[in-house]
Amino acid sequence: MAFEFQLEGLLRVRRLFEQQAQQRLDESMMRLRGLERKLQDAIAWSAKTAGIAASAQSLPAAELIYIDNVLRQVRRAIERLRIKLQEEERRAIELRAAYLKARLERRMVSALRDDARRRYELEVERREQDEVDEIFLRNLSHARGPAASDP
């Protein structure tokens, strides 16, 4: 008789929940890295452009005003990116907590299955030993039986 875990369906569901939570966390982390990259690029571009504008004394006033307007727009975009980054960081924290909870729940059911399997294997081993003992005692009694009736 093969081992059957009565909560196998629950274990499959827990594994699925864990995988889904892991996938959501991975997606959030990818979004987080993308936002960080965009923010770094925007900050670097803004600093480079501001440096060029500051060092370019011979530019016409209209171009300096245009550069200043562009830099203001970039600074606003940087602030929006920072806000999005903070929101995604909070979301990632929540998703990580959900993943850890799903993993814990799956591990609890897995531990129940492992414990049930150990008990099953011990029971199988005990039954096999009982059978071996019974066969040995039967053979021992057959071996002594004819010898005891010979005198």
N, C-alpha and C positions, 0 to 999 in steps of 0.2 A: 504494500500500500504506500503510495507516494505522499509526501508532505503536502498538505493543503492549509493555507492560511485563510481563515474565515474573513479577515479584513483586507483581503487583497484588492478589492474594489476601492476601498477607502485609501489604500496606499497609492494606487494609480492616480486617484484624484489629487492626493496631496503632492505627488510628483509633478502632475500637470500644473497645479497652482504654483509650485516652486519655480518651475520652468517659466511660466508666464510672468511671475514677479521678477525673475532674473532678466528676462527679455525687456521688460519695462524699465528696469534699472539701467541696463546697458544702453537702451535708447536715450534715456535721460542723460547719461554720462557722455554720450556722443554729442548731444545737443549742447551740453555744458562746455565741452572742449571746443566745439565750433564757435560758440559765443565768445569764449576766452580768446580764440584766435582772431576773430573779427575785432574784438576790443583792442587787442595788442596792435593789430594792423592799423586801426583807425588812430590810435594814440601816436604810433610811429609816423604815420602820414601827416598828422596834425603838427607834430613837433618839427618834422622836416620842412613842411610848408611854412610854418611860422619862422623857422630859421632862415629860409630863403627870402621871405618877405622882409625880415629885419635886416638882412645883409644887403638887400637890393635897394640902394639909395637912389639909383637913377631911374627907377620905375615911375611911370606917370601916376598921378593921384588916383585916377579912375581904376587903374589896375590894383593899386594898394587897397582901395575901398572894396573892390571885387574880392580880392584875397581875404580881406577881413570878414566880409559876409560869408564866404565859403568856410572860413575857420569857425565862425559862430555856429553855422549849421552843423559842422562836424562835431563841435563840442556838445551840441544838443543831441546829436546822434550817439555820441559816446555816453552821455548820461542815460539815454534810453537803453543802450546796450548794458550798462551797469545795472539798471533796474531789472532788465530781463535776466541777466546773469544771477542776480540775487534771488529772483523768483525761481529760476531753474535749480539753483543750489538748494533752496527750501524743498522743492519738489523731489530732488534727488535724495535728500535726507529722509523724506517721508517714504519714498519708494524703497530705500535701503532698509528702513525699519519693517516695511511690509514684506520684503524679501527675507529678512532674517526671521520674521515670525513664521512665514510659510516654510522655510527650511527647518526650523525647530519643530513645527507640527509634523513635517514629513519624517524627520529623524525620530520623533516619538513613536510613530506608527512602525517605522523600520525597526526600532528597538523591540517593539512588541512582537514583530514577525521573527526577529532573530532569537528572541527568548522562546517563542513558541517552537521554532525549529530545533533549538537545543533540547527543549523538553521532549519533543517528538523523537529526536535521535537517541536520547537517553532511554526513552521507553522502548524503542526498537531494539537497542542494544540489550536492555534488560530482558525483553522477550526472547531474543536470540540466545542469550545466556541460559534462560530458563529451559529452552528447548534442548540445548546442548547438555545441560545438567540432567534433564529427564531421559535423554537418549543414553547418557553415560550410566545412569542408575538402572535403566532397563537392561542394558547390556551386562552390567555388573550382576544384577539379580538372575539373569539367564545363565550367566557363567557359573554362578554359585549354586543355582537350583539343581542341575543334574549331578553335580559333584556331591551335594549334601544328601541326595537320595541313594547313592551308590553303596554305602557300607554293607 
